[in-house]
Amino acid sequence: MGLSDETFEVMCPDCGAMLTIDPVTRAVIAHTSAPRKKTFEDFGAAKAALKEADERRESVFAKSVAAQRNSEDVMAKKFAEAMKKAKESPVTERPFREFDLD
């Protein structure tokens, strides 16, 4: 059962593009992109989608600004808690180091 020297076309199941394949080398020798679908039906829908994206972006930015304002207070409280914990439980013995065994 020998392979034919004629190329054949296969449609990509993922993107819908047409691929021309050489059976001898088993390589894609040509590619025809699938026709692009319209993202929006009209300019009104595109404008509404862009406005919604802008509002979402502004909301995320406002939340990040608020978090940044509070981050200094949060970090100061975490540091104070860590210092308090360190003072309450002082280290009574030296930590184990491998080179002390020599």
Buried (B, 14 or more C-beta within 10 A) or exposed (E): EEEEEEBEEEEEEEEEBEBBBBEEEEEBEEEEEEEEEEEEEEEEEEEEEEEEEEEEEEEEEEEEEEEEEEEEEEEEEEEEEEEEEEEEEEEEEEEEEEEEEE
